[in-house]
Amino acid sequence: MARIGTEALRTVLQDRADRADAQRVTPPGMTRERRRPVWVRSLLGDFQVWRAYYTRHGGGDGSAPADSLLNLWSSCTPATARIFSKLVAQMPFEAAAELLRDTTSATLSGRHFHRLTAEAGAAARRWTAGRKPSAEAPDTLYISYDGIGTPMRKECLAGRRGRGPDGKARTREMRLGCAFTQTSVDDDGLPVRDPGSTTYLAGLLPADRFGRAVKAEAVRRGARKARRVVVLSDGANILRENRRHELPQGRAHPGLLPCRRAPPRALQSALRRRQGGNRAFQALEKGSTAR
């Protein structure tokens, strides 16, 4: 059945490429070469599609316009790319590749997952750099960030000191952050995150650089125009470091802190009472759990 599905999909994509190539006019400054194949990686199996290839008169990288028409990303079909994205976010590369091979006819290996992840990261950084500030003024903008130790290979830990008794580093700090908006509350009066409003930040960055990235994302999301800006963190050292790069003055309202070191009563107090929110923030930052 998989072979039948693979052939059916190959026929559809090949026909689409044939019709597009027959209608396309050679772009200025380029030469149309012989048709070249591209391996398509689908959940039904791999196959080849032939399409026109163009080279530039002055040299440089060539292109095959039909690839974008086929919606291929790094030779992967849209369905394969979606499954890859979900797996790589949850599992190690080799385990994710093995699960994909066991449940589909895809042939992606752990090394493929590694390479595709690097390409996706580069594309995400380009997309992030090109985003423009939001034109809307959010009612309440939340900024959240944290850090977690991520296991690394020895060569990636050279020159780093660990926290253990032997002083050997086994992890590096991965900084994670997000920004989202809130315009409504639930039946209990608690804030409800606006669906689809979350944007994310992540990187193996020093606290000061990550702090600047968090501030830039907050400003892009409308922190300068928001009625209220709320900072969410657990009160660890990264919080104190990032406060050096505060959000636009007079707008920050670090009063809601889902702190794992604080009991629910303290959280409810900081949530429901805007007055005194800064005092709650300072108390939690110092490690106090008093109400």
PyMOL commands that set and color helices and strands:
alter all, ss='L'
color gray80, all
select helices_A, chain A and resi 2-23+66-69+78-88+93-103+110-129+154-156+207-220+237-245+264-272+277-285
alter helices_A, ss='H'
color red, helices_A
select strands_A, chain A and resi 30-32+36-42+45-51+54-56+140-151+171-185+191-193+199-203+228-232
alter strands_A, ss='S'
color yellow, strands_A
deselect
rebuild
show_as cartoon
